[in-house]
Structure formats: C-alpha cells, structure tokens
Amino acid sequence: MKNLIFGLSALFLTGCATTPNECTPPCDAKLEPAPIAASGKYGQGSQSADSKANIAGIPQHRVVYFDFDVGDVRQDQRQILDANAAYLAKNQQLKVRLEGHADERGSREYNLALGERRAQSVKRYLGMMGVQEIQINTLSYGEEKPISEGHDESSWQRNRRVEIIYLGQ
C-alpha cells in the first residue's frame, strides 16, 4: 500500500508542467540569454551603454522583416543576415534562437506554421553563409507576440519578422 501511495504521488508530481498554449524553446535548457539589454515591447531594440553586446561586437540589427504571407528572405534584408552570419561564423561558441512571427491575419495555426517557415528560411540562409547548424535553434510565435498592436498595414509590416536572439556563451 505504501508503494502504491508513493507511486501515485510521484506520478502526480511529475505530471505535465505546461499548458498546451505555452510555447517553450527547444530542450537546450543550459543556454542562458547573453547579457544584451534591450528596449521595446518584447525585448528588441537599442542596447544600453554598458551592455556587453557593444563590447562583444554582436550586430546591432537583429530583426529581419518579411512580405505578407511569404516565408522567403527579402533581398533588402540580406545585409542584416550577412552581418549576423559573419559574426556567428567567427564566434562558433555562440548560439542563436530564431523567433518567427506573423501578423494577425490568418488563423492561429497558419500563423504558427508561417512563423516557423520564416525562421527556417533564416536558418537556411545563415547556414549557407557558414554558420554551423548546431548554433541555431528556431521557434515560432506566430501572431502571439506582436511588436505593434495596430490593425493596419504599418503595424502588420512590423509584426512579420524573425528576431535573432543571441544566447549564452
């Protein structure tokens, strides 16, 4: 009887710790965010003067924008990826998480898939530029984390993006 109670207690305590709607990054739990200070609604933006990011030379531009309902990297966004790829190729101990986003149009499921396609597109591009696959993780938030809350084209353009998040060294 004691073993049964112990077993049921262990089963209860090890149950599912997340809800189905909760997004978590891949199982690289030992990765810690690099000391990059940021501003803005969801962490993207300028860095503080004493940030190690400025000293370490991490590229300042780490957001790539996309056209409506498109997963391919735009020609005008490749310069941003080139700078980040060069930095990552020189600093192979660094890892990044590519967070894909979409605007509010379309279903939640469709936008999650679109965000993933965008993140995978950036991953392929960085790989072609010499970044090791082991340095890159992808995650899609779909429409769940808009950078702009508006319901117009200007807001939607800002929400169609992939953010390059540098992780611990």
C-alpha positions, -999 to 999 in steps of 0.1 A, spaced: 0 0 0 28 23 9 44 17 -25 12 24 -43 8 57 -25 44 66 -32 40 57 -69 8 77 -73 24 107 -55 54 105 -79 31 103 -109 11 133 -97 41 154 -91 57 146 -124 26 154 -145 25 179 -173 41 212 -162 30 232 -192 -3 241 -208 -9 233 -245 -8 270 -254 25 276 -237 55 280 -261 89 268 -249 122 268 -267 139 235 -277 155 215 -250 188 234 -248 179 244 -212 215 251 -203 216 281 -227 212 314 -209 204 347 -227 235 367 -234 237 400 -214 220 421 -240 200 450 -227 170 458 -249 140 480 -250 107 477 -267 76 457 -260 92 423 -265 129 428 -259 141 441 -293 156 474 -297 186 495 -286 212 483 -262 224 501 -231 258 519 -230 273 493 -206 260 463 -224 285 436 -232 268 433 -266 285 465 -277 319 452 -264 315 418 -279 305 432 -313 271 415 -317 255 431 -347 231 458 -337 204 449 -363 188 415 -354 153 417 -369 145 405 -404 112 415 -420 91 396 -445 64 403 -470 28 393 -465 22 356 -465 58 349 -476 85 328 -459 114 337 -481 140 362 -470 136 395 -488 166 409 -508 167 441 -488 170 421 -455 201 400 -465 226 426 -453 213 421 -418 217 384 -421 251 387 -437 264 407 -407 250 382 -382 263 353 -402 298 367 -403 297 373 -365 284 338 -358 309 321 -381 337 339 -362 323 331 -328 312 295 -331 307 292 -293 277 314 -296 242 302 -303 211 320 -315 174 314 -314 155 325 -344 120 335 -334 95 336 -362 65 359 -361 34 367 -383 8 395 -384 -27 389 -370 -43 379 -404 -49 342 -408 -57 315 -383 -35 309 -353 -23 276 -366 -15 290 -400 5 319 -385 25 295 -363 34 275 -394 43 307 -413 65 319 -384 83 285 -384 88 287 -422 103 322 -418 126 310 -390 137 280 -411 143 303 -441 166 325 -420 183 293 -406 190 281 -442 204 314 -452 227 316 -422 238 280 -429 247 290 -465 268 318 -451 289 295 -429 270 293 -396 270 258 -380 236 242 -377 243 234 -340 245 272 -334 209 277 -344 175 269 -328 142 280 -342 109 288 -326 76 302 -339 53 325 -320 30 331 -350 8 361 -342 11 357 -304 38 384 -297 31 414 -319 56 442 -318 29 466 -329 -7 463 -317 -23 483 -346 -46 468 -372 -32 485 -403 -5 477 -429 21 497 -410 16 475 -379 14 443 -398 47 450 -416 65 453 -383 49 421 -370 61 400 -400 96 392 -387 122 369 -374 142 380 -344 177 368 -339 182 362 -302 218 356 -291 221 330 -263 247 325 -236 284 318 -243 
